[in-house]
Amino acid sequence: MINNRGSIKWTTMMLPEHAELLRELWNEDNKIKNPLLDPQEMELMEQHLQTAYLDKLRTEFTIYSPSALQTVTGTITKLEQQTKQIHIKKEDGTRLPLPLQLIVNITIKK
């Protein structure tokens, strides 16, 4: 079976600057774009956020980062209107400040 490594096999014959630029292009291809939320989804997330905060419910947050979407589970301990952040107490007891603009989805766990 032929093992085609694509452009990787040519990097040994390139200048280090060219190989670095090629690596940056590969890393850029792996990045994901921040999903755009429509107003209905944002309103639904706001309702879930308020319900989870007032009732101290265990909640799963899907968070955007350039490399992948991450999930964090915990309870909301604090809402900050001025800084537009929430503070989450994770299941392991650690606290995490989370900017609202990075939240992609909110799911209330039963």
MIFI-681885 format. One record per residue (C-alpha): residue in three letters; z, x, y. Coordinates in steps of 0.1 Angstrom, whole numbers, padded with zeros to 4 digits, always signed. Layout:
ALAZXY
...
//
This chain:
MET+0000+0000+0000
ILE-0009+0013+0034
ASN+0020+0017+0058
ASN+0006+0012+0093
ARG+0030+0024+0119
GLY+0008+0014+0148
SER+0012+0035+0180
ILE+0045+0050+0167
LYS+0026+0076+0147
TRP+0009+0090+0178
THR+0041+0095+0198
THR+0045+0131+0184
MET+0012+0141+0200
MET+0022+0127+0234
LEU+0040+0142+0263
PRO+0076+0132+0265
GLU+0070+0112+0297
HIS+0043+0091+0279
ALA+0065+0085+0249
GLU+0094+0074+0271
LEU+0071+0049+0289
LEU+0059+0036+0256
ARG+0095+0031+0245
GLU+0102+0012+0277
LEU+0072-0011+0271
TRP+0084-0018+0235
ASN+0119-0027+0249
GLU+0104-0049+0275
ASP+0085-0068+0249
ASN+0117-0076+0231
LYS+0134-0091+0261
ILE+0135-0129+0264
LYS+0132-0150+0295
ASN+0160-0171+0309
PRO+0151-0207+0298
LEU+0146-0232+0326
LEU+0168-0263+0324
ASP+0156-0296+0337
PRO+0180-0317+0358
GLN+0188-0341+0329
GLU+0199-0312+0307
MET+0220-0297+0336
GLU+0237-0331+0342
LEU+0245-0334+0305
MET+0259-0299+0304
GLU+0281-0307+0334
GLN+0294-0338+0317
HIS+0302-0317+0286
LEU+0319-0291+0308
GLN+0341-0316+0325
THR+0350-0333+0292
ALA+0358-0300+0275
TYR+0379-0288+0304
LEU+0399-0320+0309
ASP+0406-0327+0272
LYS+0410-0289+0263
LEU+0384-0292+0236
ARG+0370-0263+0215
THR+0335-0257+0229
GLU+0306-0235+0219
PHE+0286-0219+0248
THR+0251-0205+0244
ILE+0248-0177+0269
TYR+0216-0160+0282
SER+0214-0122+0281
PRO+0181-0103+0284
SER+0181-0091+0248
ALA+0191-0124+0230
LEU+0209-0157+0233
GLN+0246-0153+0224
THR+0272-0179+0214
VAL+0308-0179+0224
THR+0334-0204+0211
GLY+0366-0212+0229
THR+0384-0235+0253
ILE+0380-0236+0290
THR+0411-0225+0309
LYS+0399-0224+0344
LEU+0370-0237+0366
GLU+0362-0218+0398
GLN+0340-0237+0422
GLN+0337-0208+0448
THR+0325-0182+0424
LYS+0308-0206+0401
GLN+0325-0193+0370
ILE+0345-0207+0341
HIS+0372-0188+0322
ILE+0372-0192+0285
LYS+0399-0184+0260
LYS+0381-0173+0229
GLU+0393-0180+0194
ASP+0407-0145+0190
GLY+0428-0149+0221
THR+0408-0129+0246
ARG+0398-0144+0279
LEU+0363-0142+0292
PRO+0350-0150+0327
LEU+0315-0166+0324
PRO+0291-0173+0353
LEU+0277-0208+0351
GLN+0241-0197+0357
LEU+0241-0178+0324
ILE+0250-0209+0303
VAL+0221-0223+0285
ASN+0238-0249+0263
ILE+0273-0264+0258
THR+0283-0280+0225
ILE+0317-0296+0220
LYS+0332-0288+0186
LYS+0352-0314+0167
//
